[in-house]
Amino acid sequence: MAADRRLYVGPSLRRLRRDLGLTQSDMAADLEISPSYVALLERNHRPLSAELLLRLARTYKIDMDALAGDASADDIARLQAVLKDPMFADIDLPSLEAADVTTNFPGVTEALLRLYTAYREEQLALADRGVAIDAGQPAGVDPSDPVAESRRFLEARRNSFPSLDDAAERLAQQVAQHDGLAGYFKARHGLRVRRLPPEVMVGSTRRLDRHRREVLLSDELDNASQTFQLALQLAYLELEDDVAAIAADGSFATESGERLTRRALSSYAAAALLMPYTAFARAVEARRYDLEALSRQFGASFEQVAHRLTTLQKPGQERVPFFFIRVDEAGNISKRLDGAGFPFARHGGGCPLWNVHQAFRTPRQVVTQWLELPDGQKFFSVARTVTAGGGGYGKVRVERAIALGCSAEHAGRLVYTDGHPQGPEHATPIGVTCRICHRTECTARSAPPIGRQILPDDIRRTSAPFGFSDN
């Protein structure tokens, strides 16, 4: 009978205690029980009685439904997402079994999730080492650098950090009760926001002056950038512990790699503060992923919105999975995020047939393209140029192009496919990078593929830059 159902809320109780900043001894004293009993409850070794549930609700002013409901829903969704990996395809794992494991063995679930994340990081590290060997570097050389370390950390987690989204969303609700970020800084931290000319900022875009109790911003920043910098400063002040907890799960060979990752996580938190997960996820569906419309709605830049779209993979509340890349006119990649399974080149340039490289011909205009990889995978890409710097006459401006893309199966949910002159059947054939692309007749090729024999002469060569042996 339902009335006889025992209530196990271990993960929720542990999460509540941590959110309140309490030790097990602190909670035990508040509830007038022993610390060992709190530990047993958190490990689901004891059910929660009705009397203790009421005592929890009264003591901490919480909603009983929230605690007594499906306490491990987030963990169940996380585990089910991991079990979708192709390496588990031959194992029959019904959703009900995953739910049972998560509810009854939360420690085992957390261990599995950590092991899978570590596995993903190691796979990415091996890919980097493989590229180095193919490029002729000694096998013992580890080509990883701080940027590569940080990218591996983000890619292994699909650039999605639900705990940081939740913390930022709670903070956004507090900010909403004041007169914006500036009002919150004044009320919560006693800090005044000031905008100063570049000669006073001495090259800085943002600075915290603790002595004068001021947050200083360069007046060369546009409105979206100023708002983002304020959100970033607030993330450093109030979400530092959340960022540190996530970064602690990484294995960094260099201190710079860890610092870059912490910086990326703080920027993630700032974006989550300006575009809270629940509201933003609802808006992207209503706007059908129209980046310019979303930019106006949330007061963010085109690039900030594109970047935020790659993070909407909270288990149970997923949206279209996207990949993201930012390049300059020379083809240098300054940002790369993958939540859609796009096989980015580990090193070197991308395919010149991808229109992200042609977006510079039509500045500030959205260009779209269907893409087909050599293995038959198809994607839809949205590209546009963005500008950094400037802010005054004679100031240096840097033009870059960004591309946001998703697999063909999700493309119909994007407004950009409406009235598109071509469909996926007319996708542009591209490669990951020339060194591993075996499209031998490609006229845009810049280098022969690894391991392919070149003909001793080029008599048979037509429009392609290389002639290859049939052997």
C-alpha positions as CSV (number, residue, x, y, z in Angstrom):
1,M,0.0,0.0,0.0
2,A,1.1,3.6,-0.7
3,A,0.7,4.4,3.0
4,D,3.3,1.7,3.9
5,R,5.9,3.1,1.4
6,R,9.1,4.0,3.1
7,L,10.6,7.4,2.4
8,Y,14.3,7.5,1.5
9,V,15.6,11.0,0.8
10,G,19.3,10.6,1.3
11,P,20.6,12.7,-1.7
12,S,18.0,15.5,-1.1
13,L,18.8,15.6,2.6
14,R,22.5,15.8,1.9
15,R,22.0,18.5,-0.7
16,L,19.8,20.5,1.7
17,R,22.4,20.3,4.4
18,R,25.2,21.4,2.1
19,D,23.1,24.3,0.7
20,L,22.6,25.5,4.3
21,G,26.3,25.2,5.0
22,L,25.7,22.7,7.9
23,T,27.8,19.8,9.1
24,Q,26.1,16.5,10.0
25,S,26.6,17.5,13.7
26,D,25.0,20.9,13.1
27,M,21.9,19.3,11.5
28,A,21.7,16.6,14.2
29,A,21.7,19.3,16.9
30,D,19.0,21.3,15.1
31,L,16.8,18.2,14.8
32,E,17.7,16.7,18.2
33,I,19.0,13.4,16.8
34,S,22.4,11.9,16.6
35,P,25.0,12.7,13.9
36,S,25.3,9.0,13.1
37,Y,21.6,8.9,12.4
38,V,21.9,11.9,10.0
39,A,24.7,9.9,8.2
40,L,22.4,6.8,8.0
41,L,19.6,8.9,6.5
42,E,21.9,10.5,3.9
43,R,23.1,7.1,2.8
44,N,19.6,5.8,2.5
45,H,20.3,3.3,5.2
46,R,17.3,4.5,7.2
47,P,13.9,5.8,6.0
48,L,12.7,9.3,7.0
49,S,9.8,9.2,9.4
50,A,6.8,11.5,9.1
51,E,7.7,13.1,12.5
52,L,11.2,13.9,11.3
53,L,10.0,15.2,8.0
54,L,7.7,17.7,9.8
55,R,10.6,18.6,12.1
56,L,12.8,19.3,9.0
57,A,10.1,21.4,7.4
58,R,9.6,23.5,10.5
59,T,13.3,23.9,11.4
60,Y,14.5,24.9,7.9
61,K,11.3,26.4,6.5
62,I,11.3,24.1,3.5
63,D,8.6,22.6,1.3
64,M,7.9,19.1,2.3
65,D,6.8,18.1,-1.2
66,A,10.3,19.1,-2.5
67,L,12.0,17.0,0.1
68,A,9.6,14.0,0.1
69,G,9.2,13.9,-3.7
70,D,11.5,12.3,-6.2
71,A,14.7,13.2,-4.3
72,S,17.1,11.8,-6.9
73,A,15.5,13.0,-10.1
74,D,18.6,15.0,-11.1
75,D,20.9,12.1,-10.4
76,I,18.6,9.7,-12.3
77,A,18.6,12.0,-15.3
78,R,22.4,12.3,-15.2
79,L,22.9,8.6,-15.0
80,Q,20.5,7.9,-17.9
81,A,22.3,10.5,-20.0
82,V,25.6,8.7,-19.4
83,L,24.1,5.3,-20.2
84,K,23.2,6.7,-23.7
85,D,26.9,6.5,-24.6
86,P,27.4,4.1,-27.5
87,M,29.7,1.9,-25.5
88,F,26.7,0.8,-23.4
89,A,24.5,0.1,-26.5
90,D,24.6,-3.7,-26.1
91,I,23.6,-3.6,-22.4
92,D,19.9,-3.6,-21.6
93,L,19.5,-1.0,-18.9
94,P,15.8,0.0,-18.4
95,S,15.1,3.4,-17.0
96,L,13.5,1.8,-13.9
97,E,16.7,0.0,-13.1
98,A,18.7,3.2,-13.4
99,A,16.2,4.9,-11.0
100,D,16.5,2.0,-8.5
101,V,20.3,2.2,-8.5
102,T,20.2,6.0,-8.0
103,T,17.7,5.9,-5.3
104,N,19.0,3.0,-3.3
105,F,22.8,3.4,-4.0
106,P,23.5,7.1,-4.4
107,G,27.2,6.6,-3.6
108,V,27.5,4.0,-6.4
109,T,25.7,6.4,-8.8
110,E,28.1,9.2,-7.9
111,A,31.1,6.9,-8.3
112,L,29.9,5.8,-11.8
113,L,29.3,9.4,-12.9
114,R,32.8,10.4,-11.7
115,L,34.4,7.5,-13.4
116,Y,32.7,8.2,-16.7
117,T,33.8,11.9,-16.6
118,A,37.4,10.8,-15.9
119,Y,37.1,8.3,-18.8
120,R,35.9,11.1,-21.2
121,E,38.8,13.4,-20.1
122,E,41.3,10.6,-20.7
123,Q,39.9,9.8,-24.1
124,L,40.3,13.4,-25.2
125,A,43.8,13.5,-23.8
126,L,44.7,10.4,-25.8
127,A,43.3,12.1,-28.9
128,D,45.6,15.0,-28.4
129,R,48.6,12.7,-28.0
130,G,47.6,10.8,-31.1
131,V,47.6,14.0,-33.1
132,A,51.1,14.8,-31.8
133,I,52.4,11.4,-32.9
134,D,50.8,11.7,-36.3
135,A,52.5,15.1,-36.6
136,G,55.9,13.5,-36.0
137,Q,56.4,14.5,-32.4
138,P,58.1,11.9,-30.1
139,A,55.7,9.5,-28.5
140,G,56.8,10.5,-25.0
141,V,55.9,14.1,-25.6
142,D,52.6,15.3,-24.0
143,P,51.3,18.1,-26.3
144,S,48.8,19.2,-23.7
145,D,48.9,22.9,-22.8
146,P,46.8,25.0,-20.4
147,V,44.3,25.8,-23.2
148,A,44.0,22.1,-24.2
149,E,43.6,21.1,-20.5
150,S,40.8,23.5,-20.0
151,R,39.1,22.5,-23.3
152,R,39.2,18.8,-22.3
153,F,37.7,19.6,-18.9
154,L,34.7,21.4,-20.6
155,E,34.3,18.9,-23.4
156,A,34.3,15.9,-21.0
157,R,31.3,17.5,-19.2
158,R,29.7,18.7,-22.5
159,N,30.1,22.3,-21.2
160,S,27.1,21.7,-18.8
161,F,27.3,22.3,-15.1
162,P,23.8,22.0,-13.6
163,S,24.9,22.8,-10.0
164,L,26.3,26.1,-11.2
165,D,23.1,26.8,-13.2
166,D,21.1,26.2,-10.0
167,A,23.3,28.4,-7.9
168,A,23.3,31.2,-10.5
169,E,19.5,31.0,-10.9
170,R,19.0,31.4,-7.1
171,L,21.3,34.4,-7.2
172,A,19.5,35.9,-10.1
173,Q,16.2,35.7,-8.1
174,Q,17.9,37.8,-5.4
175,V,19.3,40.3,-7.9
176,A,15.8,40.7,-9.4
177,Q,14.6,42.0,-6.0
178,H,16.9,45.1,-6.3
179,D,17.4,47.7,-9.0
180,G,19.5,45.5,-11.2
181,L,23.1,44.4,-10.7
182,A,24.2,47.9,-9.6
183,G,21.5,48.0,-7.0
184,Y,22.4,44.6,-5.7
185,F,26.1,45.4,-5.4
186,K,25.1,48.5,-3.4
187,A,22.6,46.7,-1.1
188,R,24.5,43.4,-0.6
189,H,28.1,44.3,-0.8
190,G,28.2,48.1,-0.3
191,L,29.9,48.6,-3.6
192,R,29.2,51.4,-6.0
193,V,29.5,50.9,-9.8
194,R,31.4,53.5,-11.7
195,R,32.3,53.8,-15.4
196,L,35.6,55.4,-16.2
197,P,37.6,56.3,-19.3
198,P,40.3,53.9,-20.6
199,E,43.2,56.2,-19.5
200,V,42.0,55.8,-15.9
201,M,41.4,52.1,-16.2
202,V,44.9,51.6,-17.6
203,G,44.0,48.8,-19.9
204,S,41.6,47.0,-17.6
205,T,37.9,46.4,-18.5
206,R,36.9,45.8,-14.9
207,R,38.4,46.3,-11.6
208,L,37.3,45.8,-8.0
209,D,38.5,48.6,-5.8
210,R,38.1,47.3,-2.3
211,H,39.6,50.4,-0.7
212,R,37.0,52.8,-2.2
213,R,34.3,50.1,-2.3
214,E,33.7,50.4,-6.0
215,V,33.4,48.2,-9.1
216,L,35.1,50.0,-11.9
217,L,34.2,49.5,-15.6
218,S,35.7,50.8,-18.7
219,D,33.3,53.1,-20.5
220,E,34.5,51.7,-23.8
221,L,32.5,48.6,-23.2
222,D,29.0,48.4,-24.9
223,N,26.0,47.8,-22.7
224,A,25.9,44.0,-23.1
225,S,29.6,43.8,-22.2
226,Q,29.3,46.1,-19.2
227,T,26.4,44.0,-17.9
228,F,28.3,40.8,-18.4
229,Q,31.4,42.2,-16.6
230,L,29.2,43.1,-13.6
231,A,27.7,39.6,-13.6
232,L,31.2,38.1,-13.8
233,Q,32.3,40.2,-10.8
234,L,29.3,39.0,-8.8
235,A,30.2,35.4,-9.7
236,Y,33.7,35.9,-8.3
237,L,32.2,37.3,-5.1
238,E,29.4,34.9,-4.5
239,L,29.8,31.8,-6.5
240,E,33.5,31.2,-6.0
241,D,32.9,28.1,-3.8
242,D,30.6,26.6,-6.4
243,V,33.2,27.1,-9.1
244,A,35.9,25.7,-6.9
245,A,33.9,22.6,-6.1
246,I,33.5,21.8,-9.8
247,A,37.1,22.6,-10.7
248,A,38.2,20.3,-7.9
249,D,37.0,17.3,-10.0
250,G,39.5,18.0,-12.7
251,S,43.0,16.6,-13.0
252,F,45.2,19.5,-14.1
253,A,48.9,19.1,-15.1
254,T,49.5,22.8,-15.0
255,E,48.4,25.6,-12.7
256,S,47.5,27.7,-15.7
257,G,45.2,25.0,-17.0
258,E,43.3,25.1,-13.7
259,R,43.2,28.9,-13.7
260,L,41.8,29.0,-17.2
261,T,39.2,26.5,-16.3
262,R,38.1,28.4,-13.2
263,R,37.9,31.5,-15.4
264,A,35.7,29.6,-17.9
265,L,33.5,28.4,-15.1
266,S,33.1,31.9,-13.7
267,S,32.1,33.2,-17.1
268,Y,29.6,30.3,-17.3
269,A,28.2,31.4,-14.0
270,A,27.9,35.0,-15.2
271,A,26.0,33.9,-18.3
272,A,23.7,31.7,-16.2
273,L,23.1,34.7,-13.9
274,L,22.1,36.9,-16.9
275,M,20.2,34.1,-18.7
276,P,18.8,31.9,-15.9
277,Y,18.4,28.3,-17.0
278,T,14.6,27.9,-16.6
279,A,13.6,31.3,-18.2
280,F,16.2,31.0,-20.9
281,A,15.3,27.4,-21.8
282,R,11.6,28.4,-22.0
283,A,12.5,31.4,-24.2
284,V,14.6,29.5,-26.7
285,E,11.7,27.2,-27.5
286,A,9.3,30.1,-27.8
287,R,11.7,32.0,-30.1
288,R,12.8,28.9,-31.9
289,Y,16.5,29.6,-31.2
290,D,16.5,33.0,-32.9
291,L,19.7,34.4,-31.5
292,E,19.1,38.0,-32.3
293,A,15.6,37.9,-30.7
294,L,17.1,36.2,-27.6
295,S,19.8,38.8,-27.5
296,R,17.2,41.6,-27.2
297,Q,15.1,39.7,-24.7
298,F,18.0,39.1,-22.3
299,G,20.1,42.2,-23.0
300,A,23.1,40.0,-24.1
301,S,25.3,40.0,-27.1
302,F,24.9,37.7,-30.1
303,E,28.0,35.7,-29.0
304,Q,26.9,35.5,-25.4
305,V,23.6,34.0,-26.4
306,A,25.3,31.6,-28.8
307,H,27.6,30.5,-26.1
308,R,24.8,30.0,-23.6
309,L,22.9,27.8,-26.0
310,T,25.7,25.2,-25.8
311,T,25.1,24.8,-22.1
312,L,21.4,23.8,-22.1
313,Q,21.9,20.1,-21.3
314,K,20.7,19.9,-17.7
315,P,19.5,16.3,-17.3
316,G,15.8,16.2,-17.7
317,Q,15.6,19.7,-19.1
318,E,17.7,19.3,-22.3
319,R,17.3,21.5,-25.3
320,V,18.9,21.2,-28.8
321,P,22.5,20.2,-28.3
322,F,24.9,22.6,-30.1
323,F,28.5,23.0,-31.0
324,F,30.2,26.4,-31.1
325,I,33.4,27.7,-32.6
326,R,35.0,31.1,-32.9
327,V,37.7,31.9,-35.4
328,D,39.6,34.9,-36.7
329,E,40.3,35.8,-40.3
330,A,43.5,33.8,-40.2
331,G,41.7,30.7,-39.2
332,N,42.9,30.7,-35.6
333,I,40.4,29.1,-33.2
334,S,40.0,31.1,-30.0
335,K,36.9,29.2,-28.6
336,R,35.6,25.8,-29.2
337,L,32.7,24.0,-27.4
338,D,31.0,20.8,-28.3
339,G,27.7,19.6,-27.0
340,A,26.5,18.0,-30.3
341,G,29.1,15.4,-31.1
342,F,30.8,17.5,-33.8
343,P,34.4,16.1,-34.5
344,F,36.4,19.2,-34.2
345,A,40.0,19.0,-35.4
346,R,42.2,18.5,-32.3
347,H,44.8,20.8,-33.7
348,G,45.3,22.9,-36.9
349,G,42.7,24.6,-39.0
350,G,39.2,23.5,-40.0
351,C,37.7,22.9,-43.4
352,P,37.7,26.0,-45.7
353,L,34.4,24.9,-47.2
354,W,32.6,25.6,-44.0
355,N,31.0,29.0,-44.3
356,V,32.2,30.2,-40.8
357,H,35.3,31.1,-42.7
358,Q,33.3,33.0,-45.4
359,A,31.2,35.0,-42.9
360,F,33.8,37.8,-43.1
361,R,32.5,38.6,-46.6
362,T,29.1,39.7,-45.2
363,P,29.8,41.3,-41.8
364,R,27.1,41.1,-39.1
365,Q,24.8,39.0,-41.4
366,V,23.6,35.5,-40.4
367,V,24.6,32.9,-42.9
368,T,23.5,29.3,-42.8
369,Q,24.7,26.0,-44.3
370,W,24.0,22.3,-44.3
371,L,27.2,20.3,-43.7
372,E,28.0,16.6,-44.4
373,L,31.0,14.9,-42.9
374,P,32.9,12.1,-44.7
375,D,31.1,9.5,-42.5
376,G,27.7,10.7,-43.6
377,Q,26.8,12.8,-40.5
378,K,24.9,15.9,-41.3
379,F,24.7,19.2,-39.4
380,F,23.2,22.6,-39.8
381,S,25.4,25.6,-39.1
382,V,24.5,29.3,-38.3
383,A,27.5,31.7,-38.6
384,R,28.0,35.4,-38.2
385,T,30.8,37.9,-37.5
386,V,31.2,39.5,-34.1
387,T,33.3,42.5,-33.1
388,A,35.6,42.9,-30.1
389,G,37.3,46.1,-29.0
390,G,36.6,49.4,-30.5
391,G,34.5,51.7,-28.4
392,G,35.9,54.9,-29.9
393,Y,37.4,56.5,-32.9
394,G,40.8,54.9,-33.8
395,K,40.4,52.1,-31.3
396,V,41.5,48.7,-32.5
397,R,38.6,46.4,-33.5
398,V,39.0,42.7,-33.8
399,E,36.6,40.9,-36.2
400,R,35.9,37.2,-35.6
401,A,33.4,34.8,-36.9
402,I,31.3,32.4,-34.7
403,A,29.4,29.3,-35.8
404,L,26.7,27.5,-33.9
405,G,25.5,24.2,-35.2
406,C,23.4,21.1,-34.4
407,S,22.8,17.7,-36.0
408,A,20.4,17.6,-38.9
409,E,17.8,15.8,-36.8
410,H,17.3,18.9,-34.6
411,A,17.6,21.5,-37.3
412,G,13.8,21.7,-37.9
413,R,13.4,23.3,-34.4
414,L,15.5,26.3,-35.5
415,V,13.9,29.4,-37.1
416,Y,16.8,29.5,-39.6
417,T,15.6,26.5,-41.5
418,D,12.3,28.2,-42.4
419,G,12.4,28.9,-46.1
420,H,15.9,27.7,-46.5
421,P,16.7,27.4,-50.2
422,Q,18.3,24.0,-49.7
423,G,17.7,21.0,-47.6
424,P,20.1,18.4,-46.0
425,E,20.2,16.5,-49.2
426,H,22.2,19.4,-50.7
427,A,24.7,19.6,-47.8
428,T,28.2,20.8,-48.4
429,P,30.7,18.0,-48.1
430,I,33.3,19.1,-45.6
431,G,36.1,17.4,-43.6
432,V,37.3,17.8,-40.1
433,T,40.7,19.0,-41.3
434,C,42.7,18.3,-44.4
435,R,45.2,15.9,-42.7
436,I,42.5,13.4,-41.9
437,C,40.0,14.1,-44.7
438,H,40.1,11.6,-47.5
439,R,38.0,13.5,-50.0
440,T,40.7,13.2,-52.7
441,E,39.0,15.4,-55.3
442,C,38.5,18.4,-53.0
443,T,39.8,21.5,-54.7
444,A,40.2,23.3,-51.4
445,R,42.7,20.8,-49.9
446,S,45.7,22.4,-48.3
447,A,47.6,19.2,-47.4
448,P,47.5,15.5,-48.3
449,P,45.8,13.2,-45.8
450,I,48.0,11.3,-43.4
451,G,49.1,7.9,-44.9
452,R,47.9,8.5,-48.5
453,Q,50.5,7.9,-51.2
454,I,51.0,10.7,-53.6
455,L,51.6,9.9,-57.3
456,P,55.2,10.4,-58.5
457,D,54.0,12.9,-61.1
458,D,50.9,15.1,-61.5
459,I,49.9,14.1,-65.0
460,R,46.6,12.6,-63.8
461,R,45.9,15.7,-61.6
462,T,43.0,17.8,-62.7
463,S,41.6,20.5,-60.5
464,A,42.6,18.9,-57.2
465,P,45.9,20.1,-55.7
466,F,47.3,16.6,-55.2
467,G,47.3,13.4,-57.2
468,F,46.9,10.2,-55.2
469,S,47.8,6.6,-55.9
470,D,44.9,4.1,-56.0
471,N,46.9,1.7,-53.8
